[in-house]
């Protein structure tokens, strides 16, 4: 009975060695190979944090996409860890550099959206404070903006006679307009 277990274990190691030889140079240390595998698992973990729309845009292989989707649904630590290991194994067969570059583009895009959002908030707050000179900066930054519409919205946001409810409504309208104009 002991021989059977030993034999099956050796077969498993033989298949693992074939995968490792395909992955890296035979002169590379085991530690380095493990680091490379862990890096692939970390990329896989980053994939599990993406939204389904972002995953679809990445054009991942079907089996990898399925594994990532399953990992997103898992809540138990051990199961999720095993699934991430499986994702790392699948990642060996694909170009991980392309996936890493796509992940980086998504993260940079998110940072760009956050920066634009903060800029729009800043412009709105400046206009509410009465700084109408900022309109020129907005018109330069957002060529789709219409001067007349922007002036009208700023007057409504600044209007001292408006109640707080109307002032908030005007500020929201200004913000929506700025966000719409700056997207294009």
C-alpha positions in Angstrom: 0.0 0.0 0.0 2.8 2.4 0.8 4.3 1.9 -2.7 1.1 3.0 -4.4 1.0 6.2 -2.5 4.6 6.8 -3.2 4.1 6.1 -6.9 1.2 8.4 -7.3 3.0 11.1 -5.4 6.0 10.8 -7.8 3.7 11.1 -10.8 2.2 14.2 -9.4 5.7 15.7 -8.9 6.7 14.7 -12.4 3.7 16.7 -13.8 4.5 19.6 -11.6 8.2 19.5 -12.7 7.0 19.7 -16.4 5.0 22.8 -15.6 7.9 24.4 -13.8 10.3 23.7 -16.6 7.9 25.3 -19.0 7.6 28.3 -16.8 11.3 29.1 -16.2 14.9 28.2 -16.9 16.0 24.9 -15.2 18.9 26.8 -13.6 16.6 29.1 -11.6 16.3 28.4 -7.9 13.2 27.0 -6.3 12.8 30.2 -4.3 12.7 32.3 -7.4 10.2 30.0 -9.0 8.0 30.2 -5.9 8.2 34.0 -6.0 7.1 34.0 -9.7 4.2 31.7 -8.9 3.2 34.0 -5.9 3.4 37.0 -8.2 1.0 35.3 -10.6 -1.3 34.6 -7.7 -1.2 38.2 -6.6 -2.1 39.3 -10.2 -5.0 36.8 -10.0 -6.1 38.3 -6.7 -6.1 41.7 -8.3 -8.3 40.3 -11.0 -10.8 39.1 -8.4 -11.2 42.7 -7.2 -12.3 44.0 -10.6 -15.9 44.5 -11.6 -17.5 42.1 -14.1 -17.4 44.8 -16.8 -13.7 45.4 -16.3 -13.0 41.7 -16.5 -14.9 41.4 -19.8 -13.0 44.3 -21.3 -9.7 42.5 -20.5 -10.4 39.6 -22.9 -9.2 36.9 -20.6 -9.2 33.3 -21.7 -12.6 31.6 -20.8 -11.2 29.2 -18.2 -9.3 32.0 -16.4 -12.4 34.3 -16.5 -14.5 31.5 -15.1 -12.0 30.8 -12.3 -11.8 34.5 -11.4 -15.6 34.7 -11.3 -15.8 31.7 -9.0 -13.1 33.2 -6.7 -15.2 36.4 -6.4 -18.1 34.4 -5.1 -16.1 32.4 -2.5 -16.2 33.7 1.1 -14.3 31.0 3.0 -10.6 31.7 3.4 -9.3 28.2 2.6 -11.5 27.8 -0.5 -10.5 31.3 -1.8 -6.8 30.6 -1.2 -7.0 27.3 -3.2 -8.9 29.1 -6.0 -6.2 31.8 -6.1 -3.6 29.1 -6.4 -5.6 27.6 -9.3 -5.8 31.0 -10.9 -2.0 31.3 -10.5 -1.6 28.0 -12.3 -3.9 29.1 -15.1 -1.9 32.4 -15.4 1.2 30.4 -16.2 -0.3 29.6 -19.6 -1.2 33.2 -20.5 0.9 36.3 -21.0 0.9 37.8 -17.4 2.6 40.9 -18.6 -0.3 41.9 -20.8 -2.7 41.2 -17.9 -0.5 43.3 -15.6 -0.5 46.1 -18.1 -4.3 46.0 -18.4 -4.6 46.1 -14.6 -2.3 49.1 -14.5 -4.3 50.9 -17.1 -7.5 50.3 -15.2 -5.9 51.6 -11.9 -4.6 54.7 -13.7 -8.0 55.3 -15.2 -9.6 55.2 -11.8 -7.0 57.7 -10.5 -7.7 60.0 -13.4 -11.5 59.8 -12.7 -10.9 60.6 -9.1 -8.7 63.6 -10.0 -11.2 64.9 -12.4 -14.0 64.6 -9.8 -11.9 66.5 -7.3 -11.2 69.2 -9.9 -14.9 69.6 -10.7 -15.7 69.8 -6.9 -13.1 72.5 -6.6 -14.5 74.5 -9.5 -18.1 74.2 -8.1 -16.9 75.4 -4.6 -15.0 78.3 -6.1 -18.1 79.4 -8.1 -20.3 79.1 -5.0 -17.8 81.3 -3.1 -18.3 84.0 -5.8 -15.2 83.5 -7.8 -16.6 83.9 -11.3 -13.1 84.2 -12.8 -12.8 80.5 -12.6 -15.2 80.2 -15.5 -12.4 81.1 -17.9 -10.3 78.2 -16.5 -13.2 75.9 -16.9 -13.8 77.0 -20.5 -10.1 76.4 -21.3 -10.1 73.0 -19.7 -13.4 71.8 -21.1 -13.9 73.0 -24.7 -17.4 71.5 -24.8 -18.6 73.9 -22.1 -20.9 76.7 -23.1 -20.1 80.1 -21.6 -23.8 81.2 -21.4 -25.0 78.0 -19.7 -22.0 78.1 -17.3 -22.7 81.8 -16.4 -26.4 81.0 -15.8 -25.6 78.1 -13.5 -23.0 80.1 -11.6 -25.5 83.0 -11.1 -28.1 80.5 -9.7 -25.5 79.0 -7.4 -24.3 82.4 -6.1 -27.8 84.0 -5.8 -28.0 85.4 -2.2 -31.8 85.5 -2.3 -32.2 81.8 -2.9 -33.2 79.6 0.0 -30.7 76.9 1.1 -32.8 74.3 -0.7 -32.7 76.2 -4.0 -29.0 77.0 -3.5 -28.2 73.3 -3.0 -30.3 72.4 -6.1 -28.4 75.0 -8.1 -25.0 73.7 -6.9 -26.0 70.2 -7.9 -27.1 71.3 -11.3 -23.8 73.1 -11.7 -21.8 70.1 -10.7 -23.8 67.8 -13.0 -23.2 70.2 -15.9 -19.5 70.4 -15.2 -19.2 66.6 -14.9 -21.1 66.1 -18.2 -19.0 68.7 -20.1 -15.6 67.5 -18.8 -16.2 63.9 -19.7 -16.1 64.7 -23.4 
